[in-house]
């Protein structure tokens, strides 16, 4: 029985990771586009040096990553649950006697891990970049 739950958790995590990567990458890119427009305005209007603008942009990437992380976790959770529901896997799991707690366990573990990662980046890298 324990082996089956390990396979279930591994399957849920595998289906959760891809949307998480897409959400983190997409969110960071969307937030960086807004930052790039601001830097382009500074470059054109104020005549700021190009290398200085690139340095500011590169040093701002950790804060953009931290801002995108909660939305990526939410996006990934919603996409994975939608996929499981669309394919009827949630109903099949419930019919097999798997509780919602067992299904939600991997999602909660990844969310806590991402929260700790976000805190670590906010506490260590961002103050150095600012």
N, CA, C and O atoms as a GROMACS GRO file, in nm:
protein
  520
    1UNK      N    1   0.083  -0.121   0.000
    1UNK     CA    2   0.000   0.000   0.000
    1UNK      C    3   0.087   0.126   0.000
    1UNK      O    4   0.056   0.224  -0.069
    2UNK      N    5   0.195   0.123   0.078
    2UNK     CA    6   0.285   0.238   0.084
    2UNK      C    7   0.351   0.261  -0.051
    2UNK      O    8   0.372   0.376  -0.092
    3UNK      N    9   0.385   0.153  -0.120
    3UNK     CA   10   0.448   0.163  -0.251
    3UNK      C   11   0.355   0.231  -0.351
    3UNK      O   12   0.400   0.311  -0.434
    4UNK      N   13   0.225   0.201  -0.344
    4UNK     CA   14   0.129   0.263  -0.435
    4UNK      C   15   0.118   0.412  -0.411
    4UNK      O   16   0.103   0.489  -0.505
    5UNK      N   17   0.125   0.454  -0.283
    5UNK     CA   18   0.119   0.597  -0.253
    5UNK      C   19   0.245   0.669  -0.302
    5UNK      O   20   0.237   0.784  -0.343
    6UNK      N   21   0.359   0.601  -0.297
    6UNK     CA   22   0.482   0.662  -0.350
    6UNK      C   23   0.472   0.681  -0.501
    6UNK      O   24   0.516   0.784  -0.554
    7UNK      N   25   0.414   0.584  -0.569
    7UNK     CA   26   0.395   0.597  -0.714
    7UNK      C   27   0.297   0.710  -0.744
    7UNK      O   28   0.318   0.787  -0.837
    8UNK      N   29   0.190   0.720  -0.664
    8UNK     CA   30   0.092   0.828  -0.682
    8UNK      C   31   0.157   0.964  -0.661
    8UNK      O   32   0.136   1.055  -0.741
    9UNK      N   33   0.236   0.978  -0.554
    9UNK     CA   34   0.302   1.106  -0.528
    9UNK      C   35   0.401   1.141  -0.637
    9UNK      O   36   0.412   1.256  -0.678
   10UNK      N   37   0.474   1.041  -0.686
   10UNK     CA   38   0.569   1.064  -0.794
   10UNK      C   39   0.496   1.108  -0.921
   10UNK      O   40   0.543   1.198  -0.990
   11UNK      N   41   0.383   1.046  -0.951
   11UNK     CA   42   0.303   1.084  -1.069
   11UNK      C   43   0.249   1.226  -1.056
   11UNK      O   44   0.256   1.304  -1.150
   12UNK      N   45   0.197   1.260  -0.938
   12UNK     CA   46   0.143   1.394  -0.918
   12UNK      C   47   0.253   1.499  -0.927
   12UNK      O   48   0.233   1.606  -0.986
   13UNK      N   49   0.369   1.471  -0.870
   13UNK     CA   50   0.480   1.566  -0.879
   13UNK      C   51   0.528   1.582  -1.022
   13UNK      O   52   0.560   1.693  -1.065
   14UNK      N   53   0.534   1.473  -1.096
   14UNK     CA   54   0.578   1.480  -1.235
   14UNK      C   55   0.482   1.564  -1.319
   14UNK      O   56   0.526   1.638  -1.407
   15UNK      N   57   0.353   1.552  -1.292
   15UNK     CA   58   0.257   1.632  -1.367
   15UNK      C   59   0.252   1.776  -1.318
   15UNK      O   60   0.196   1.862  -1.386
   16UNK      N   61   0.310   1.804  -1.202
   16UNK     CA   62   0.308   1.937  -1.142
   16UNK      C   63   0.430   2.019  -1.182
   16UNK      O   64   0.422   2.142  -1.188
   17UNK      N   65   0.542   1.954  -1.209
   17UNK     CA   66   0.667   2.025  -1.230
   17UNK      C   67   0.668   2.103  -1.361
   17UNK      O   68   0.715   2.216  -1.364
   18UNK      N   69   0.618   2.045  -1.469
   18UNK     CA   70   0.623   2.114  -1.598
   18UNK      C   71   0.546   2.246  -1.596
   18UNK      O   72   0.602   2.347  -1.639
   19UNK      N   73   0.422   2.251  -1.550
   19UNK     CA   74   0.355   2.381  -1.542
   19UNK      C   75   0.424   2.477  -1.446
   19UNK      O   76   0.417   2.599  -1.464
   20UNK      N   77   0.492   2.423  -1.344
   20UNK     CA   78   0.565   2.510  -1.252
   20UNK      C   79   0.680   2.580  -1.324
   20UNK      O   80   0.700   2.700  -1.307
   21UNK      N   81   0.756   2.504  -1.403
   21UNK     CA   82   0.864   2.565  -1.481
   21UNK      C   83   0.811   2.669  -1.578
   21UNK      O   84   0.867   2.778  -1.592
   22UNK      N   85   0.703   2.635  -1.645
   22UNK     CA   86   0.643   2.729  -1.741
   22UNK      C   87   0.595   2.855  -1.669
   22UNK      O   88   0.613   2.965  -1.719
   23UNK      N   89   0.534   2.838  -1.553
   23UNK     CA   90   0.485   2.954  -1.477
   23UNK      C   91   0.596   3.042  -1.426
   23UNK      O   92   0.587   3.165  -1.432
   24UNK      N   93   0.703   2.982  -1.376
   24UNK     CA   94   0.816   3.062  -1.326
   24UNK      C   95   0.883   3.136  -1.441
   24UNK      O   96   0.911   3.255  -1.431
   25UNK      N   97   0.908   3.065  -1.550
   25UNK     CA   98   0.974   3.127  -1.664
   25UNK      C   99   0.886   3.234  -1.727
   25UNK      O  100   0.932   3.345  -1.755
   26UNK      N  101   0.758   3.201  -1.748
   26UNK     CA  102   0.667   3.298  -1.808
   26UNK      C  103   0.644   3.420  -1.721
   26UNK      O  104   0.642   3.532  -1.770
   27UNK      N  105   0.626   3.398  -1.592
   27UNK     CA  106   0.605   3.511  -1.501
   27UNK      C  107   0.727   3.601  -1.491
   27UNK      O  108   0.715   3.723  -1.488
   28UNK      N  109   0.844   3.541  -1.486
   28UNK     CA  110   0.968   3.621  -1.481
   28UNK      C  111   0.987   3.699  -1.610
   28UNK      O  112   1.028   3.815  -1.606
   29UNK      N  113   0.956   3.638  -1.723
   29UNK     CA  114   0.969   3.708  -1.851
   29UNK      C  115   0.869   3.823  -1.859
   29UNK      O  116   0.904   3.933  -1.903
   30UNK      N  117   0.745   3.799  -1.818
   30UNK     CA  118   0.645   3.908  -1.822
   30UNK      C  119   0.684   4.024  -1.732
   30UNK      O  120   0.671   4.140  -1.770
   31UNK      N  121   0.733   3.993  -1.612
   31UNK     CA  122   0.775   4.100  -1.522
   31UNK      C  123   0.900   4.170  -1.573
   31UNK      O  124   0.917   4.290  -1.552
   32UNK      N  125   0.989   4.096  -1.640
   32UNK     CA  126   1.111   4.158  -1.690
   32UNK      C  127   1.084   4.247  -1.810
   32UNK      O  128   1.156   4.344  -1.834
   33UNK      N  129   0.979   4.216  -1.887
   33UNK     CA  130   0.944   4.302  -2.000
   33UNK      C  131   0.906   4.441  -1.950
   33UNK      O  132   0.946   4.542  -2.009
   34UNK      N  133   0.828   4.446  -1.842
   34UNK     CA  134   0.792   4.576  -1.785
   34UNK      C  135   0.915   4.651  -1.737
   34UNK      O  136   0.926   4.772  -1.756
   35UNK      N  137   1.009   4.579  -1.675
   35UNK     CA  138   1.133   4.641  -1.628
   35UNK      C  139   1.217   4.689  -1.746
   35UNK      O  140   1.278   4.796  -1.738
   36UNK      N  141   1.221   4.612  -1.855
   36UNK     CA  142   1.298   4.652  -1.973
   36UNK      C  143   1.241   4.778  -2.038
   36UNK      O  144   1.317   4.862  -2.085
   37UNK      N  145   1.108   4.791  -2.040
   37UNK     CA  146   1.048   4.914  -2.094
   37UNK      C  147   1.088   5.035  -2.010
   37UNK      O  148   1.116   5.142  -2.064
   38UNK      N  149   1.091   5.019  -1.879
   38UNK     CA  150   1.134   5.129  -1.792
   38UNK      C  151   1.280   5.164  -1.815
   38UNK      O  152   1.315   5.282  -1.817
   39UNK      N  153   1.364   5.065  -1.831
   39UNK     CA  154   1.506   5.091  -1.857
   39UNK      C  155   1.527   5.151  -1.996
   39UNK      O  156   1.616   5.235  -2.013
   40UNK      N  157   1.447   5.110  -2.095
   40UNK     CA  158   1.457   5.169  -2.228
   40UNK      C  159   1.417   5.316  -2.226
   40UNK      O  160   1.477   5.398  -2.296
   41UNK      N  161   1.317   5.347  -2.147
   41UNK     CA  162   1.278   5.487  -2.133
   41UNK      C  163   1.390   5.568  -2.069
   41UNK      O  164   1.420   5.679  -2.114
   42UNK      N  165   1.452   5.514  -1.966
   42UNK     CA  166   1.565   5.583  -1.903
   42UNK      C  167   1.681   5.599  -2.002
   42UNK      O  168   1.750   5.701  -2.001
   43UNK      N  169   1.702   5.499  -2.084
   43UNK     CA  170   1.810   5.504  -2.182
   43UNK      C  171   1.787   5.613  -2.285
   43UNK      O  172   1.879   5.687  -2.319
   44UNK      N  173   1.664   5.622  -2.336
   44UNK     CA  174   1.634   5.717  -2.443
   44UNK      C  175   1.616   5.858  -2.387
   44UNK      O  176   1.674   5.953  -2.440
   45UNK      N  177   1.536   5.873  -2.283
   45UNK     CA  178   1.501   6.006  -2.232
   45UNK      C  179   1.614   6.066  -2.150
   45UNK      O  180   1.654   6.181  -2.172
   46UNK      N  181   1.666   5.989  -2.056
   46UNK     CA  182   1.766   6.044  -1.964
   46UNK      C  183   1.909   6.022  -2.010
   46UNK      O  184   2.000   6.080  -1.951
   47UNK      N  185   1.931   5.941  -2.112
   47UNK     CA  186   2.065   5.917  -2.163
   47UNK      C  187   2.151   5.832  -2.071
   47UNK      O  188   2.272   5.853  -2.063
   48UNK      N  189   2.089   5.737  -2.003
   48UNK     CA  190   2.163   5.649  -1.913
   48UNK      C  191   2.250   5.554  -1.996
   48UNK      O  192   2.212   5.515  -2.106
   49UNK      N  193   2.366   5.517  -1.941
   49UNK     CA  194   2.459   5.428  -2.007
   49UNK      C  195   2.395   5.289  -2.028
   49UNK      O  196   2.324   5.240  -1.941
   50UNK      N  197   2.422   5.228  -2.144
   50UNK     CA  198   2.365   5.098  -2.176
   50UNK      C  199   2.416   4.990  -2.081
   50UNK      O  200   2.337   4.906  -2.036
   51UNK      N  201   2.543   4.990  -2.048
   51UNK     CA  202   2.598   4.889  -1.958
   51UNK      C  203   2.541   4.902  -1.818
   51UNK      O  204   2.517   4.803  -1.750
   52UNK      N  205   2.519   5.026  -1.774
   52UNK     CA  206   2.459   5.048  -1.643
   52UNK      C  207   2.315   4.997  -1.641
   52UNK      O  208   2.270   4.941  -1.541
   53UNK      N  209   2.243   5.018  -1.751
   53UNK     CA  210   2.105   4.968  -1.759
   53UNK      C  211   2.101   4.816  -1.757
   53UNK      O  212   2.016   4.757  -1.690
   54UNK      N  213   2.191   4.752  -1.830
   54UNK     CA  214   2.197   4.606  -1.829
   54UNK      C  215   2.235   4.552  -1.692
   54UNK      O  216   2.182   4.449  -1.649
   55UNK      N  217   2.325   4.621  -1.624
   55UNK     CA  218   2.363   4.578  -1.489
   55UNK      C  219   2.245   4.588  -1.393
   55UNK      O  220   2.224   4.499  -1.310
   56UNK      N  221   2.169   4.696  -1.403
   56UNK     CA  222   2.051   4.713  -1.318
   56UNK      C  223   1.950   4.603  -1.348
   56UNK      O  224   1.888   4.548  -1.257
   57UNK      N  225   1.933   4.570  -1.476
   57UNK     CA  226   1.838   4.466  -1.514
   57UNK      C  227   1.881   4.330  -1.461
   57UNK      O  228   1.799   4.256  -1.406
   58UNK      N  229   2.007   4.296  -1.475
   58UNK     CA  230   2.057   4.166  -1.428
   58UNK      C  231   2.047   4.155  -1.277
   58UNK      O  232   2.014   4.049  -1.224
   59UNK      N  233   2.076   4.263  -1.207
   59UNK     CA  234   2.068   4.260  -1.061
   59UNK      C  235   1.923   4.257  -1.011
   59UNK      O  236   1.898   4.223  -0.896
   60UNK      N  237   1.830   4.291  -1.097
   60UNK     CA  238   1.688   4.291  -1.058
   60UNK      C  239   1.619   4.158  -1.086
   60UNK      O  240   1.505   4.138  -1.044
   61UNK      N  241   1.685   4.066  -1.155
   61UNK     CA  242   1.625   3.937  -1.189
   61UNK      C  243   1.584   3.856  -1.066
   61UNK      O  244   1.476   3.797  -1.067
   62UNK      N  245   1.666   3.849  -0.957
   62UNK     CA  246   1.619   3.772  -0.840
   62UNK      C  247   1.488   3.826  -0.780
   62UNK      O  248   1.404   3.747  -0.737
   63UNK      N  249   1.471   3.956  -0.777
   63UNK     CA  250   1.346   4.009  -0.722
   63UNK      C  251   1.229   3.980  -0.816
   63UNK      O  252   1.117   3.959  -0.769
   64UNK      N  253   1.253   3.980  -0.947
   64UNK     CA  254   1.146   3.944  -1.041
   64UNK      C  255   1.109   3.797  -1.025
   64UNK      O  256   0.992   3.760  -1.033
   65UNK      N  257   1.209   3.712  -1.002
   65UNK     CA  258   1.185   3.570  -0.980
   65UNK      C  259   1.100   3.548  -0.854
   65UNK      O  260   1.007   3.467  -0.855
   66UNK      N  261   1.132   3.619  -0.748
   66UNK     CA  262   1.057   3.606  -0.622
   66UNK      C  263   0.914   3.655  -0.640
   66UNK      O  264   0.822   3.598  -0.581
   67UNK      N  265   0.894   3.758  -0.719
   67UNK     CA  266   0.759   3.807  -0.744
   67UNK      C  267   0.678   3.709  -0.829
   67UNK      O  268   0.557   3.697  -0.811
   68UNK      N  269   0.744   3.639  -0.920
   68UNK     CA  270   0.675   3.547  -1.010
   68UNK      C  271   0.646   3.412  -0.945
   68UNK      O  272   0.556   3.341  -0.990
   69UNK      N  273   0.719   3.377  -0.842
   69UNK     CA  274   0.708   3.243  -0.783
   69UNK      C  275   0.570   3.210  -0.727
   69UNK      O  276   0.521   3.101  -0.755
   70UNK      N  277   0.505   3.297  -0.650
   70UNK     CA  278   0.371   3.260  -0.599
   70UNK      C  279   0.268   3.240  -0.711
   70UNK      O  280   0.184   3.151  -0.702
   71UNK      N  281   0.276   3.323  -0.814
   71UNK     CA  282   0.183   3.307  -0.926
   71UNK      C  283   0.212   3.179  -1.002
   71UNK      O  284   0.119   3.114  -1.052
   72UNK      N  285   0.339   3.141  -1.012
   72UNK     CA  286   0.374   3.017  -1.080
   72UNK      C  287   0.322   2.896  -1.004
   72UNK      O  288   0.274   2.800  -1.065
   73UNK      N  289   0.331   2.899  -0.873
   73UNK     CA  290   0.279   2.787  -0.793
   73UNK      C  291   0.127   2.778  -0.807
   73UNK      O  292   0.072   2.668  -0.822
   74UNK      N  293   0.059   2.891  -0.804
   74UNK     CA  294  -0.086   2.891  -0.823
   74UNK      C  295  -0.122   2.842  -0.963
   74UNK      O  296  -0.213   2.760  -0.978
   75UNK      N  297  -0.053   2.891  -1.064
   75UNK     CA  298  -0.077   2.849  -1.202
   75UNK      C  299  -0.056   2.700  -1.218
   75UNK      O  300  -0.137   2.631  -1.279
   76UNK      N  301   0.052   2.650  -1.162
   76UNK     CA  302   0.084   2.508  -1.174
   76UNK      C  303  -0.020   2.422  -1.104
   76UNK      O  304  -0.060   2.317  -1.155
   77UNK      N  305  -0.063   2.464  -0.986
   77UNK     CA  306  -0.164   2.388  -0.913
   77UNK      C  307  -0.295   2.384  -0.991
   77UNK      O  308  -0.356   2.278  -1.004
   78UNK      N  309  -0.336   2.497  -1.041
   78UNK     CA  310  -0.461   2.502  -1.116
   78UNK      C  311  -0.455   2.420  -1.245
   78UNK      O  312  -0.550   2.350  -1.279
   79UNK      N  313  -0.343   2.430  -1.316
   79UNK     CA  314  -0.329   2.356  -1.441
   79UNK      C  315  -0.324   2.205  -1.416
   79UNK      O  316  -0.384   2.127  -1.490
   80UNK      N  317  -0.253   2.164  -1.312
   80UNK     CA  318  -0.244   2.022  -1.282
   80UNK      C  319  -0.379   1.966  -1.238
   80UNK      O  320  -0.419   1.858  -1.282
   81UNK      N  321  -0.448   2.038  -1.152
   81UNK     CA  322  -0.580   1.991  -1.107
   81UNK      C  323  -0.681   1.990  -1.222
   81UNK      O  324  -0.767   1.902  -1.228
   82UNK      N  325  -0.671   2.087  -1.311
   82UNK     CA  326  -0.758   2.089  -1.429
   82UNK      C  327  -0.732   1.968  -1.516
   82UNK      O  328  -0.826   1.903  -1.564
   83UNK      N  329  -0.606   1.937  -1.538
   83UNK     CA  330  -0.570   1.822  -1.620
   83UNK      C  331  -0.617   1.692  -1.556
   83UNK      O  332  -0.673   1.605  -1.623
   84UNK      N  333  -0.595   1.679  -1.426
   84UNK     CA  334  -0.641   1.559  -1.356
   84UNK      C  335  -0.793   1.546  -1.361
   84UNK      O  336  -0.845   1.436  -1.378
   85UNK      N  337  -0.861   1.656  -1.346
   85UNK     CA  338  -1.007   1.653  -1.350
   85UNK      C  339  -1.058   1.624  -1.491
   85UNK      O  340  -1.152   1.547  -1.508
   86UNK      N  341  -0.996   1.685  -1.591
   86UNK     CA  342  -1.038   1.666  -1.730
   86UNK      C  343  -1.021   1.520  -1.773
   86UNK      O  344  -1.105   1.466  -1.845
   87UNK      N  345  -0.913   1.458  -1.729
   87UNK     CA  346  -0.887   1.319  -1.766
   87UNK      C  347  -0.962   1.219  -1.678
   87UNK      O  348  -0.953   1.098  -1.699
   88UNK      N  349  -1.036   1.268  -1.580
   88UNK     CA  350  -1.111   1.180  -1.491
   88UNK      C  351  -1.026   1.112  -1.386
   88UNK      O  352  -1.072   1.018  -1.320
   89UNK      N  353  -0.903   1.156  -1.369
   89UNK     CA  354  -0.813   1.091  -1.275
   89UNK      C  355  -0.850   1.120  -1.130
   89UNK      O  356  -0.828   1.036  -1.042
   90UNK      N  357  -0.905   1.237  -1.103
   90UNK     CA  358  -0.947   1.268  -0.966
   90UNK      C  359  -1.062   1.176  -0.923
   90UNK      O  360  -1.064   1.129  -0.810
   91UNK      N  361  -1.155   1.152  -1.012
   91UNK     CA  362  -1.266   1.063  -0.981
   91UNK      C  363  -1.215   0.921  -0.962
   91UNK      O  364  -1.260   0.849  -0.873
   92UNK      N  365  -1.121   0.880  -1.048
   92UNK     CA  366  -1.065   0.745  -1.037
   92UNK      C  367  -0.989   0.728  -0.906
   92UNK      O  368  -0.998   0.623  -0.841
   93UNK      N  369  -0.914   0.831  -0.866
   93UNK     CA  370  -0.840   0.823  -0.740
   93UNK      C  371  -0.936   0.816  -0.621
   93UNK      O  372  -0.914   0.739  -0.528
   94UNK      N  373  -1.042   0.895  -0.626
   94UNK     CA  374  -1.139   0.892  -0.518
   94UNK      C  375  -1.212   0.758  -0.514
   94UNK      O  376  -1.243   0.706  -0.407
   95UNK      N  377  -1.241   0.701  -0.630
   95UNK     CA  378  -1.306   0.571  -0.636
   95UNK      C  379  -1.214   0.460  -0.586
   95UNK      O  380  -1.261   0.358  -0.534
   96UNK      N  381  -1.084   0.481  -0.600
   96UNK     CA  382  -0.986   0.383  -0.552
   96UNK      C  383  -0.962   0.397  -0.401
   96UNK      O  384  -0.887   0.318  -0.343
   97UNK      N  385  -1.023   0.496  -0.340
   97UNK     CA  386  -1.010   0.512  -0.196
   97UNK      C  387  -0.900   0.606  -0.152
   97UNK      O  388  -0.865   0.609  -0.034
   98UNK      N  389  -0.844   0.682  -0.245
   98UNK     CA  390  -0.739   0.778  -0.211
   98UNK      C  391  -0.806   0.905  -0.162
   98UNK      O  392  -0.893   0.960  -0.230
   99UNK      N  393  -0.765   0.952  -0.045
   99UNK     CA  394  -0.827   1.072   0.012
   99UNK      C  395  -0.771   1.197  -0.056
   99UNK      O  396  -0.666   1.194  -0.121
  100UNK      N  397  -0.844   1.306  -0.038
  100UNK     CA  398  -0.798   1.433  -0.094
  100UNK      C  399  -0.669   1.479  -0.027
  100UNK      O  400  -0.590   1.551  -0.088
  101UNK      N  401  -0.648   1.440   0.096
  101UNK     CA  402  -0.524   1.476   0.165
  101UNK      C  403  -0.404   1.411   0.098
  101UNK      O  404  -0.298   1.473   0.084
  102UNK      N  405  -0.419   1.287   0.056
  102UNK     CA  406  -0.310   1.218  -0.014
  102UNK      C  407  -0.284   1.282  -0.150
  102UNK      O  408  -0.170   1.288  -0.196
  103UNK      N  409  -0.390   1.329  -0.215
  103UNK     CA  410  -0.374   1.394  -0.344
  103UNK      C  411  -0.309   1.531  -0.327
  103UNK      O  412  -0.223   1.569  -0.406
  104UNK      N  413  -0.349   1.605  -0.223
  104UNK     CA  414  -0.298   1.740  -0.203
  104UNK      C  415  -0.159   1.743  -0.139
  104UNK      O  416  -0.093   1.847  -0.141
  105UNK      N  417  -0.114   1.631  -0.084
  105UNK     CA  418   0.015   1.627  -0.016
  105UNK      C  419   0.132   1.675  -0.100
  105UNK      O  420   0.207   1.761  -0.055
  106UNK      N  421   0.152   1.623  -0.221
  106UNK     CA  422   0.265   1.671  -0.303
  106UNK      C  423   0.254   1.819  -0.339
  106UNK      O  424   0.356   1.888  -0.347
  107UNK      N  425   0.132   1.867  -0.360
  107UNK     CA  426   0.114   2.008  -0.394
  107UNK      C  427   0.154   2.097  -0.277
  107UNK      O  428   0.219   2.200  -0.295
  108UNK      N  429   0.116   2.057  -0.157
  108UNK     CA  430   0.150   2.134  -0.037
  108UNK      C  431   0.301   2.131  -0.014
  108UNK      O  432   0.360   2.232   0.023
  109UNK      N  433   0.363   2.015  -0.035
  109UNK     CA  434   0.508   2.005  -0.017
  109UNK      C  435   0.584   2.095  -0.114
  109UNK      O  436   0.679   2.162  -0.075
  110UNK      N  437   0.542   2.096  -0.240
  110UNK     CA  438   0.608   2.183  -0.338
  110UNK      C  439   0.583   2.330  -0.304
  110UNK      O  440   0.674   2.412  -0.317
  111UNK      N  441   0.462   2.363  -0.262
  111UNK     CA  442   0.432   2.503  -0.226
  111UNK      C  443   0.516   2.548  -0.108
  111UNK      O  444   0.566   2.661  -0.107
  112UNK      N  445   0.533   2.462  -0.008
  112UNK     CA  446   0.618   2.498   0.106
  112UNK      C  447   0.764   2.511   0.065
  112UNK      O  448   0.834   2.600   0.112
  113UNK      N  449   0.809   2.423  -0.022
  113UNK     CA  450   0.946   2.431  -0.071
  113UNK      C  451   0.968   2.560  -0.149
  113UNK      O  452   1.071   2.626  -0.132
  114UNK      N  453   0.874   2.596  -0.234
  114UNK     CA  454   0.887   2.721  -0.311
  114UNK      C  455   0.880   2.842  -0.219
  114UNK      O  456   0.945   2.943  -0.245
  115UNK      N  457   0.801   2.833  -0.114
  115UNK     CA  458   0.794   2.942  -0.017
  115UNK      C  459   0.928   2.960   0.054
  115UNK      O  460   0.974   3.072   0.072
  116UNK      N  461   0.989   2.849   0.094
  116UNK     CA  462   1.121   2.858   0.158
  116UNK      C  463   1.227   2.907   0.060
  116UNK      O  464   1.315   2.984   0.098
  117UNK      N  465   1.219   2.864  -0.065
  117UNK     CA  466   1.312   2.912  -0.167
  117UNK      C  467   1.296   3.061  -0.187
  117UNK      O  468   1.395   3.134  -0.197
  118UNK      N  469   1.172   3.106  -0.194
  118UNK     CA  470   1.145   3.249  -0.210
  118UNK      C  471   1.199   3.329  -0.092
  118UNK      O  472   1.257   3.436  -0.110
  119UNK      N  473   1.178   3.276   0.028
  119UNK     CA  474   1.230   3.344   0.147
  119UNK      C  475   1.382   3.348   0.145
  119UNK      O  476   1.442   3.451   0.178
  120UNK      N  477   1.445   3.238   0.106
  120UNK     CA  478   1.591   3.234   0.101
  120UNK      C  479   1.648   3.333   0.001
  120UNK      O  480   1.747   3.401   0.030
  121UNK      N  481   1.587   3.341  -0.115
  121UNK     CA  482   1.633   3.437  -0.216
  121UNK      C  483   1.610   3.579  -0.168
  121UNK      O  484   1.696   3.666  -0.185
  122UNK      N  485   1.493   3.605  -0.108
  122UNK     CA  486   1.462   3.738  -0.059
  122UNK      C  487   1.557   3.780   0.055
  122UNK      O  488   1.590   3.897   0.070
  123UNK      N  489   1.598   3.683   0.133
  123UNK     CA  490   1.682   3.714   0.249
  123UNK      C  491   1.828   3.724   0.213
  123UNK      O  492   1.901   3.800   0.278
  124UNK      N  493   1.875   3.650   0.113
  124UNK     CA  494   2.019   3.649   0.086
  124UNK      C  495   2.059   3.722  -0.041
  124UNK      O  496   2.149   3.806  -0.037
  125UNK      N  497   1.995   3.693  -0.154
  125UNK     CA  498   2.041   3.750  -0.280
  125UNK      C  499   1.991   3.891  -0.306
  125UNK      O  500   2.067   3.976  -0.352
  126UNK      N  501   1.866   3.918  -0.276
  126UNK     CA  502   1.809   4.048  -0.309
  126UNK      C  503   1.876   4.164  -0.235
  126UNK      O  504   1.901   4.268  -0.297
  127UNK      N  505   1.905   4.151  -0.103
  127UNK     CA  506   1.977   4.262  -0.040
  127UNK      C  507   2.116   4.288  -0.100
  127UNK      O  508   2.161   4.402  -0.105
  128UNK      N  509   2.182   4.183  -0.146
  128UNK     CA  510   2.312   4.202  -0.210
  128UNK      C  511   2.297   4.272  -0.345
  128UNK      O  512   2.382   4.353  -0.383
  129UNK      N  513   2.190   4.242  -0.417
  129UNK     CA  514   2.168   4.303  -0.549
  129UNK      C  515   2.123   4.448  -0.538
  129UNK      O  516   2.148   4.527  -0.629
  130UNK      N  517   2.057   4.483  -0.430
  130UNK     CA  518   2.008   4.620  -0.415
  130UNK      C  519   2.120   4.712  -0.371
  130UNK      O  520   2.098   4.832  -0.353
   0.00000   0.00000   0.00000
